[in-house]
Structures are given as structure tokens and as C-alpha cells.
Amino acid sequence: MFAWGVSCGMGYGSFFNTVLNLEVPDPGPLPTVAVALIKGVGLALAIAALIGALRPPPVARSDALLQHPERLEQMLDSTDDA
């Protein structure tokens, strides 16, 4: 999770530095607009990954049974077996 936060911070600085200086030619073979677009896509992916890392994990089926013991009784009820 920490790594995605660092990636977002680095991507934010790099992307907006490029966007604010579009008139300065990039030393690489790509136009500055293309570089800004690539950095923007990378920043968006890093933000999506950070949001995914911050979401709580799904509740495991065994944990759900601990919270609702009546479901366990229903699962183990042998009266409805064929």
C-alpha cells in the first residue's frame, strides 16, 4: 500500500510538471504531448491500484459463518437430505 502511495506522488509530480511545461521540448524521440499522455495513464493506473489496495479484503466464507451461526445450522441440517 505504501508503495502505491509513493508511486502516486511521483507520478503526480512528473505528470503535472510535464503538463505545465508542454512548450519545452522533451529530449526523447516522442513529442511532449505523447510523454504527458503516457505519464497521465501511468498516474491513473497508480491511483486505481492505490484505491484497490486501500479497500478492505472481502469477508471469507468461514468468517461469515462465525458472524451468522444459524447459517451453519442450516448447512448441517440433515433433515432435507435426499
C-alpha positions in Angstrom: 0.0 0.0 0.0 2.8 2.4 0.9 4.5 1.7 -2.5 1.3 2.7 -4.4 1.2 5.9 -2.4 4.8 6.7 -3.3 4.1 5.8 -7.0 1.1 8.2 -7.0 3.2 11.0 -5.5 6.0 10.5 -8.0 3.5 10.2 -10.9 1.7 13.4 -9.8 4.8 15.5 -9.7 6.1 14.1 -13.0 2.8 14.4 -14.9 1.9 17.9 -13.8 5.5 19.1 -14.3 5.2 17.9 -17.9 1.7 19.3 -18.4 2.8 22.7 -17.1 5.8 22.8 -19.4 4.4 21.5 -22.7 6.2 24.2 -24.6 9.6 22.8 -23.5 10.6 20.1 -26.0 11.3 16.7 -24.5 14.8 15.4 -25.0 13.4 12.0 -26.1 12.2 10.9 -29.5 8.5 11.4 -28.6 6.6 14.7 -28.6 6.0 16.3 -25.2 2.2 15.7 -25.5 2.8 12.0 -26.0 5.0 11.9 -23.0 2.4 13.7 -20.9 -0.3 11.2 -22.1 1.9 8.2 -21.1 2.6 9.7 -17.7 -1.1 10.5 -17.2 -2.1 6.9 -18.0 0.6 5.7 -15.6 -0.7 8.1 -12.9 -4.3 6.9 -13.4 -3.2 3.3 -13.1 -1.3 4.0 -9.9 -4.3 5.8 -8.4 -6.5 2.8 -9.3 -4.0 0.4 -7.7 -3.9 2.6 -4.6 -7.7 2.6 -4.3 -7.7 -1.2 -4.7 -5.0 -1.6 -2.0 -7.0 0.6 0.4 -10.2 -1.4 0.1 -10.9 -3.9 2.9 -10.5 -7.5 1.9 -13.6 -9.5 1.3 -15.1 -11.4 4.1 -14.1 -15.1 3.9 -16.9 -17.6 4.0 -15.8 -19.0 7.3 -15.9 -15.6 8.8 -19.4 -15.1 7.6 -20.4 -18.3 9.3 -18.9 -17.2 12.6 -21.0 -14.0 12.4 -24.2 -15.9 11.5 -24.1 -19.3 13.2 -27.7 -20.0 12.1 -26.4 -20.5 8.6 -24.1 -23.2 9.8 -27.0 -25.0 11.3 -28.9 -24.7 8.0 -25.9 -26.1 6.1 -25.5 -29.0 8.5 -29.2 -29.8 8.8 -29.6 -33.4 7.6 -33.4 -33.5 7.5 -33.6 -32.2 3.9 -31.1 -34.7 2.5 -32.5 -37.0 -0.1 
